[in-house]
Amino acid sequence: MMSPELLSPELPRNSGTPELPEETKTKLSNVVVLGSDKLIQSKSFDGLRSTSTEKRAFLAGIDGAALPGLFKANEGMKNGVFVDFLELLTLTLEVAAGKEPPKGNPLIKDYNKDLRILFLLPRAEVMDYIKMRELYNSQLTILQAA
């Protein structure tokens, strides 16, 4: 599990390199970013944000507000908290590619098609640590094969 310090919502600006959209003059409309909702909403992502007239990166933020409580409740136990990141990634890529998200999908907190921004609520499940590790390894195999 990553420490909260590594998930800071403010990323340092990288001045002087051609990686920022305002420096390369690219719109980055083929970029998909999946991160925490706080990170996606931070000023660090202003250069990637779409407007009503300009298509830029597709941004997807995961609202993990409920997750720390699950982790804390299971601290010291032989269980883990499984979050199906592959499910979140698949949904994000489908919507980014133009597929209309299904109405009433419990994973979708908010979606703005014009601004190309999606907010997700992860489904979390407490499960045996060994089983959770096997699931994550099988998902890693799927991703590597893709």
Secondary structure, DSSP 8 states (H G I E B T S, - for coil): ---GGGG-S-----TTSTTSHHHH----TT-EEEEEHHHHHSGGGGGG---SS----EEEEE--TTHHHHHHHTTTSSEEEEE-HHHHHHHHHHHHTT----TT-TTEEEEETTTTEEEE---EEEEEHHHHHHHHHHHHHHHHH-
